[in-house]
Amino acid sequence: MAIHRPLGEPQPGPEITGHSLRAIMLEVIAELDKGKPHRLQAGTVLREVLERCQDNTPKTQKTILTIWHDLFRTGYLAPGFNFDNAELPFFHVTNQGRESLKQLSRDPSNPDGYFAYLQSRSSLDDVSRSYLEEAVHSFNAACFKAAAVMVGGAAESLVLRLRDKLTAHISSTGGTPPAGMNDWRIKTVRDAITAHLNSQRGTMPRELRETYDAYWSGFAEQIRRVRNDAGHPTSVDPVTPETVQASLLIFPELAHLISELESWIGT
C-alpha cells in the first residue's frame, strides 16, 4: 500500500534542481527495491520524494512527475510487479535500471553524483565540460547516438589539451614537436602523443607509468570507437545504451589520467 501523507498547503522548501530531484527519486527506488520491492508503487515513491525534497509547491510536484515519466520512457522502470499486479501503480526496475542503481553515486543517470565524482577526479576546461554536460543530458533523454558523439567530443577536447601541453613543453626545451601532433585527424594526433609518451615513459613516476600502460590506449580508443559508430549512419542502432554508459563511466578516469600526465609534463 502507498503511504499517504497529508500535503497541506504548498510550502516552498530549499531550492532544489531537477537533477537533484532525479537523484532523490533514484535513491528512493533503490532503497525500496533492495529492501521491500513489493512496495514499489507510484504513490509510495512520489510522496517519499516529495517528503525528502521538503518542497510541495505545484512547480516541484510537476517536476517530480516529469522525472517519474522520463524513467519509464527511457527504460529504467516498467509498469507492473507481477501478473496479478500488472499495471500501474505497481512497477518494477528493469535490467537497465538495475545496472544504473548498482553504481548510483556516479552513474550518468544521476547527473549530480556523476559530476561530483568527476570533479573529485579532475578539473575540466569549459569546452570539454560543455560537451560532457550535453552528453549526460542526451543520455538521460534516451538520445544515445547524440550522447556518444558528445562524450567523444569532450574526450577529444581533453586529448587536444594534452597535445598543446606536450608541444609547448617540447618547444620550450628546443625540440620540434612530431608532425602528427598538429594533424587535423584526432586519431593521428593521439597516435603521435602515444608514440612520444611511450618514448618518455621511463621517466614517469611508477604509479603514473603503470596507470598509463594499463588505461591510456584502452580508455581513449573505447570512447573514440563508440563516437565513430554513432557518427557514421550504417544502421538504425549503431550504439547501445550500455556502450554509451560505459563511455560516460570511463570519461572521468580518462580525464584524471590526462590531468596526471599534464602535471608530470609540467614538472
C-alpha positions in Angstrom: 0.0 0.0 0.0 1.2 3.5 -0.7 2.0 5.7 2.3 -0.3 8.7 2.2 0.9 11.8 4.0 -1.2 15.0 4.2 0.4 17.6 1.9 -1.3 20.6 3.4 -0.8 24.0 1.8 2.1 24.1 -0.8 5.2 25.5 1.1 8.5 26.4 -0.6 11.4 24.4 0.7 15.2 24.7 -0.1 16.0 25.4 -3.7 16.3 22.1 -5.5 17.2 21.3 -9.1 15.7 18.8 -11.5 19.0 16.9 -11.3 18.7 16.7 -7.5 15.1 15.5 -7.7 16.2 12.8 -10.1 18.9 11.7 -7.7 16.4 11.7 -4.8 13.9 9.6 -6.8 16.6 7.1 -7.8 17.7 6.8 -4.2 14.2 6.1 -3.0 13.6 3.5 -5.7 17.0 1.8 -4.9 16.1 1.6 -1.2 12.6 0.2 -1.8 13.9 -2.2 -4.5 16.6 -3.6 -2.2 14.5 -3.9 1.0 10.9 -4.2 0.0 10.4 -4.5 -3.8 6.7 -5.3 -3.2 6.3 -1.7 -2.1 7.3 -0.3 -5.5 4.2 1.7 -6.1 3.8 5.1 -7.7 2.2 6.7 -4.7 4.9 5.4 -2.3 7.8 6.7 -4.3 6.3 10.0 -5.3 5.3 11.0 -1.8 8.6 9.9 -0.4 10.4 12.0 -2.9 8.2 15.0 -2.1 8.9 14.4 1.6 12.6 14.3 1.2 12.9 17.4 -1.0 10.8 19.4 1.5 9.1 21.4 -1.2 5.5 20.6 -2.1 4.9 23.5 -4.4 3.0 22.8 -7.7 6.2 23.5 -9.7 8.1 20.9 -7.8 5.3 18.3 -8.0 5.2 18.7 -11.8 9.0 18.4 -12.0 8.8 15.2 -10.0 6.1 13.8 -12.2 8.1 14.7 -15.3 11.2 12.8 -14.0 8.9 9.9 -13.0 7.6 9.5 -16.5 11.1 10.0 -18.0 12.3 7.0 -16.1 9.6 4.9 -17.7 10.2 6.4 -21.1 13.9 5.8 -21.1 13.6 2.2 -19.9 14.7 2.3 -16.3 11.3 1.4 -14.9 8.4 -0.6 -16.3 4.7 -0.9 -15.2 3.6 -3.9 -13.2 5.1 -6.0 -10.4 3.8 -9.5 -11.4 0.9 -10.9 -13.4 -1.5 -10.2 -10.5 -0.4 -6.6 -10.4 0.5 -6.0 -14.0 -0.3 -2.3 -14.3 0.5 1.0 -12.5 0.6 2.0 -9.7 2.7 -1.2 -9.4 6.1 -1.1 -11.2 9.5 -2.8 -11.3 13.1 -1.8 -12.1 14.3 -3.1 -15.5 17.7 -4.7 -16.1 18.9 -1.4 -17.5 17.7 0.4 -14.4 19.2 -2.2 -12.0 22.6 -1.7 -13.6 22.4 2.0 -13.0 21.3 1.6 -9.4 24.4 -0.5 -8.7 26.6 2.5 -9.1 24.1 5.2 -8.5 26.5 7.6 -6.8 28.5 8.2 -10.1 26.2 6.8 -12.8 25.3 9.3 -15.6 21.6 8.6 -14.8 22.3 10.6 -11.6 23.9 13.8 -13.1 24.6 15.4 -9.7 26.5 12.4 -8.4 28.3 11.9 -11.8 29.7 15.4 -11.9 30.6 15.4 -8.2 32.6 12.3 -8.8 34.2 13.8 -11.9 35.1 16.9 -10.0 36.8 14.8 -7.4 39.0 13.2 -10.1 39.9 16.1 -12.3 39.0 19.6 -13.5 37.6 20.2 -16.9 38.0 23.2 -19.2 34.9 25.0 -20.4 34.9 23.2 -23.8 35.1 19.7 -22.5 32.6 20.4 -19.8 30.0 21.9 -22.2 30.2 18.8 -24.4 30.0 16.4 -21.4 27.0 18.2 -19.9 25.2 17.8 -23.2 26.3 14.1 -23.4 24.8 13.4 -19.9 21.6 15.3 -20.8 21.3 13.3 -24.1 21.9 10.0 -22.3 19.1 10.7 -19.8 16.8 11.7 -22.7 17.5 8.3 -24.3 19.3 10.1 -27.2 22.1 7.6 -27.1 23.7 8.4 -30.5 23.8 12.1 -29.6 25.3 11.2 -26.2 28.0 9.1 -27.8 29.0 11.9 -30.2 29.1 14.5 -27.3 31.2 12.4 -24.9 33.5 11.7 -27.8 33.8 15.5 -28.4 34.6 16.0 -24.7 37.3 13.4 -24.8 38.8 14.9 -28.0 39.0 18.3 -26.3 41.0 16.7 -23.4 43.3 15.0 -25.9 43.9 18.2 -27.7 44.6 20.0 -24.4 47.2 17.4 -23.6 48.7 17.8 -27.1 49.0 21.5 -26.5 50.8 20.9 -23.2 53.2 18.5 -24.8 54.0 20.6 -27.8 54.6 23.7 -25.6 57.0 21.7 -23.4 58.9 20.1 -26.4 59.3 23.6 -28.0 60.4 25.2 -24.7 63.3 22.6 -24.5 64.4 23.3 -28.0 62.8 20.3 -29.6 60.4 20.0 -32.6 57.0 18.5 -31.9 56.2 15.5 -34.0 54.3 16.4 -37.2 51.4 14.2 -36.3 50.6 16.2 -33.2 49.4 19.1 -35.5 47.3 16.8 -37.8 43.6 17.6 -38.2 42.7 13.9 -37.5 42.3 13.2 -33.9 43.5 9.6 -34.2 46.7 10.8 -35.9 47.2 13.3 -33.1 46.5 10.7 -30.4 48.9 8.2 -32.1 51.6 10.9 -32.1 51.0 11.6 -28.4 51.2 7.9 -27.6 54.4 7.4 -29.5 56.0 10.4 -27.7 54.8 9.3 -24.3 56.0 5.8 -24.9 59.5 7.1 -25.6 59.4 9.0 -22.3 57.5 6.5 -20.1 60.7 5.5 -18.3 60.9 9.0 -16.7 57.3 8.8 -15.4 56.7 8.1 -11.7 56.0 4.4 -11.2 52.3 4.8 -10.3 51.7 7.1 -13.3 53.6 4.8 -15.6 51.5 1.8 -14.5 48.2 3.7 -14.9 49.3 5.0 -18.3 50.3 1.5 -19.5 47.0 0.0 -18.3 44.5 2.6 -19.4 45.6 5.3 -21.8 45.0 3.5 -25.1 42.0 1.5 -23.9 40.1 4.4 -22.4 40.7 6.8 -25.4 40.0 4.1 -28.0 36.7 2.9 -26.5 35.3 6.4 -26.4 36.5 7.2 -29.9 35.1 4.0 -31.4 31.7 4.5 -29.8 31.7 8.1 -31.1 32.6 6.9 -34.6 30.0 4.2 -34.6 27.3 6.8 -33.7 28.6 9.4 -36.1 28.5 7.1 -39.2 24.9 6.1 -40.1 25.4 2.5 -41.1 22.5 1.1 -39.0 19.4 2.2 -37.1 21.0 1.5 -33.7 24.8 1.8 -34.2 25.4 2.0 -30.4 23.6 0.6 -27.3 22.7 2.3 -24.1 25.3 0.0 -22.4 28.2 1.1 -24.6 27.3 4.8 -24.2 27.0 4.4 -20.5 30.4 2.7 -20.5 31.9 5.7 -22.3 30.4 8.1 -19.8 31.7 6.0 -16.9 35.2 5.8 -18.4 35.4 9.5 -19.1 36.2 10.6 -15.5 39.0 8.1 -15.4 40.4 9.3 -18.7 40.2 12.9 -17.5 42.0 12.0 -14.3 44.8 10.3 -16.3 45.2 13.2 -18.6 45.4 15.6 -15.6 48.1 13.4 -14.1 50.0 13.4 -17.3 49.8 17.2 -17.6 51.1 17.6 -14.1 54.0 15.3 -14.9 54.8 17.2 -18.1 54.8 20.5 -16.1 57.5 19.1 -13.7 
